Amino acid sequence: MSATNATVTQEQLDLVEYLMAHSAQGFHALFENEWIRDAYRAPSLRKDQRGAVLLARMIEIPSVRGKRFFIENLKTSERRQLIRVYLSVVSNAGEEKDQVKH
C-alpha cells in the first residue's frame, strides 16, 4: 500500500497517538536515542516531502514491532528525515494542546 492511497484504520491512528503521547514525555519507543541524536547532529536535509511520505508509510504498519523493523531498515538519511518529521509533529501537537488550555 502506498502513502498516496493509504487507508488508515482508527486502530492504527490510536496506536500512533499513543506512541506520540509517550514521545512527548521523552519516551521514544520507535527510535533509539542515538538515532535521535544523529538526526539532529546531521546537517540540515534538503527540504522535500520524503520524511512525510515515510511517516505516512510507517503509520500504515499495524504493530510497534513492524514500525521498528521498518525504521531500522531505512537508509540513514531516510531515518533522519522520518525522525525529524515525527518529532516535529509531536512538538506541534504539544504546542497546540498547550494553546487550548489557555
One Martini backbone bead per residue (centre of mass of N, CA, C, O) as a GRO file, in nm:
protein
  102
    1MET     BB    1   0.095   0.036   0.024
    2SER     BB    2   0.060   0.362  -0.037
    3ALA     BB    3   0.059   0.689   0.080
    4THR     BB    4  -0.150   0.801  -0.141
    5ASN     BB    5  -0.368   0.533  -0.085
    6ALA     BB    6  -0.439   0.524   0.208
    7THR     BB    7  -0.574   0.312   0.471
    8VAL     BB    8  -0.658   0.420   0.785
    9THR     BB    9  -0.709   0.315   1.089
   10GLN     BB   10  -0.807   0.373   1.404
   11GLU     BB   11  -0.597   0.188   1.533
   12GLN     BB   12  -0.350   0.321   1.403
   13LEU     BB   13  -0.400   0.605   1.517
   14ASP     BB   14  -0.400   0.528   1.816
   15LEU     BB   15  -0.110   0.425   1.823
   16VAL     BB   16   0.027   0.689   1.736
   17GLU     BB   17  -0.082   0.862   1.964
   18TYR     BB   18   0.047   0.698   2.189
   19LEU     BB   19   0.342   0.730   2.095
   20MET     BB   20   0.343   1.044   2.094
   21ALA     BB   21   0.276   1.086   2.390
   22HIS     BB   22   0.538   0.951   2.487
   23SER     BB   23   0.733   1.134   2.334
   24ALA     BB   24   0.647   1.398   2.486
   25GLN     BB   25   0.781   1.248   2.757
   26GLY     BB   26   1.062   1.093   2.632
   27PHE     BB   27   0.937   0.824   2.504
   28HIS     BB   28   1.097   0.626   2.241
   29ALA     BB   29   0.989   0.336   2.099
   30LEU     BB   30   1.098   0.375   1.786
   31PHE     BB   31   1.372   0.507   1.900
   32GLU     BB   32   1.685   0.558   1.925
   33ASN     BB   33   1.878   0.784   2.076
   34GLU     BB   34   2.097   0.793   1.854
   35TRP     BB   35   1.909   0.865   1.621
   36ILE     BB   36   1.823   1.138   1.730
   37ARG     BB   37   2.097   1.268   1.752
   38ASP     BB   38   2.172   1.227   1.453
   39ALA     BB   39   1.937   1.393   1.326
   40TYR     BB   40   2.053   1.670   1.473
   41ARG     BB   41   2.361   1.661   1.381
   42ALA     BB   42   2.295   1.671   1.112
   43PRO     BB   43   2.261   1.818   0.848
   44SER     BB   44   2.053   1.966   0.675
   45LEU     BB   45   1.799   1.875   0.488
   46ARG     BB   46   1.642   1.865   0.227
   47LYS     BB   47   1.350   1.999   0.104
   48ASP     BB   48   1.108   1.750   0.146
   49GLN     BB   49   0.859   1.478   0.150
   50ARG     BB   50   0.989   1.216   0.260
   51GLY     BB   51   0.923   1.215   0.564
   52ALA     BB   52   0.612   1.215   0.526
   53VAL     BB   53   0.597   0.954   0.366
   54LEU     BB   54   0.726   0.774   0.583
   55LEU     BB   55   0.518   0.829   0.800
   56ALA     BB   56   0.276   0.717   0.647
   57ARG     BB   57   0.390   0.432   0.617
   58MET     BB   58   0.423   0.376   0.922
   59ILE     BB   59   0.125   0.406   1.005
   60GLU     BB   60   0.026   0.150   0.837
   61ILE     BB   61   0.162  -0.007   1.045
   62PRO     BB   62   0.019  -0.211   1.299
   63SER     BB   63   0.297  -0.239   1.459
   64VAL     BB   64   0.562  -0.174   1.651
   65ARG     BB   65   0.752  -0.385   1.535
   66GLY     BB   66   0.707  -0.302   1.238
   67LYS     BB   67   0.801  -0.012   1.268
   68ARG     BB   68   1.088  -0.074   1.362
   69PHE     BB   69   1.173  -0.236   1.117
   70PHE     BB   70   1.135  -0.011   0.916
   71ILE     BB   71   1.335   0.190   1.046
   72GLU     BB   72   1.592   0.005   1.057
   73ASN     BB   73   1.574  -0.023   0.716
   74LEU     BB   74   1.663   0.245   0.668
   75LYS     BB   75   1.817   0.486   0.564
   76THR     BB   76   1.977   0.720   0.730
   77SER     BB   77   1.847   0.966   0.586
   78GLU     BB   78   1.553   0.867   0.624
   79ARG     BB   79   1.551   0.843   0.929
   80ARG     BB   80   1.605   1.139   0.983
   81GLN     BB   81   1.352   1.248   0.845
   82LEU     BB   82   1.144   1.096   1.011
   83ILE     BB   83   1.223   1.200   1.289
   84ARG     BB   84   1.182   1.500   1.235
   85VAL     BB   85   0.884   1.482   1.164
   86TYR     BB   86   0.775   1.337   1.410
   87LEU     BB   87   0.883   1.547   1.625
   88SER     BB   88   0.729   1.783   1.503
   89VAL     BB   89   0.449   1.674   1.555
   90VAL     BB   90   0.477   1.647   1.858
   91SER     BB   91   0.540   1.943   1.914
   92ASN     BB   92   0.286   2.069   1.782
   93ALA     BB   93   0.081   1.918   1.958
   94GLY     BB   94   0.178   2.040   2.227
   95GLU     BB   95   0.123   2.337   2.155
   96GLU     BB   96  -0.179   2.307   2.099
   97LYS     BB   97  -0.255   2.203   2.379
   98ASP     BB   98  -0.158   2.455   2.533
   99GLN     BB   99  -0.349   2.660   2.388
  100VAL     BB  100  -0.619   2.533   2.483
  101LYS     BB  101  -0.577   2.588   2.795
  102HIS     BB  102  -0.581   2.923   2.758
   0.00000   0.00000   0.00000
